[in-house]
Amino acid sequence: MKIAILGTGNMGKALIAGLKKVYGDKVSIAAYDQVEKSLDGLDVIVKRPQEWFTGGTIPDAVIVAVKPQDIATALSAFSAVNNSDKVKPLWISIAAGVNIDTLQQLLPSSARICRVMPNTPALIGEGMSACALNANCSADDQKTAETIFNAVGKSTFVPEKLLNAVTGLSGSGPAYVYLFIEALIEGGVTAGLPYATARELAIQTVIGSARMVHETGENTNALKLKVMSPAGTTAQGLLALEAHSFKNAVIAAVLNATQRSVELGSK
């Protein structure tokens, strides 16, 4: 598979590292970034975007990994490429808030476009990426997107109208989890634990709990009840969380982040 990546910031680098780790020599990667230093040390072919379409080597997928405000400028780099060549690759954008309609205005009308909302755990191969395809895409295009984003974690496909909700949940979600871990650590320290011990306990508790949900497939409420005994310590802890509207606060965080994603996408 031949993949071209425009933009080698954190997410571009994560994709390169994941693809190389998972697929090795089975994938050929060309990349370019305006900041030359961003390309240092990367195991890629460094070429300017217009050169990706020369010599009969058109990429199977072009990943546009630039900031939202730079998307028009980034795609203008392909202005010298004829439209018949531009419709051959699957165009993948990870620019937050830039919708498929906008991308279609910047590319040929028959271009196959995949808009993706990844999250930062992709940097360690544990990302969650939600993908939305335009009407021109085929089952093969879905498979291509899966191949790419499964290299840095997991992927799922949703209608584009749900990507704002995805942003509010999994896009912003790591920050909510970090805040929860921070609170667990501070709670442990307040209760008398040394910081290093509280940190280790908090991190492994979150990792283990998440894996329990994933690997058992059980309902989270059922798993919660297995920890909670009548009039026990867990019951008291949960009572305190509910008294401070913990669950409602998390729901509000997701909804507020979702609304902000809608606002940013409309600008």
Secondary structure, DSSP 8 states (H G I E B T S, - for coil): -EEEEE--SHHHHHHHHHHHHHHGGG-EEEEE-SSGGGGTT-SSEE--GGGGGSTT---SEEEE-S-GGGHHHHHHTTTTS-HHHHTSSEEEE--TT--HHHHHHHS-TT-EEEEEE--GGGGGT-EEEEEEE-TT--HHHHHHHHHHHGGGEEEEE--GGGHHHHIIIIITHHHHHHHHHHHHHHHHHHTT--HHHHHHHHHHHHHHHHHHHHHH---HHHHHHHH--TTSHHHHHHHHHHHTTHHHHHHHHHHHHHHHHHHHHT-
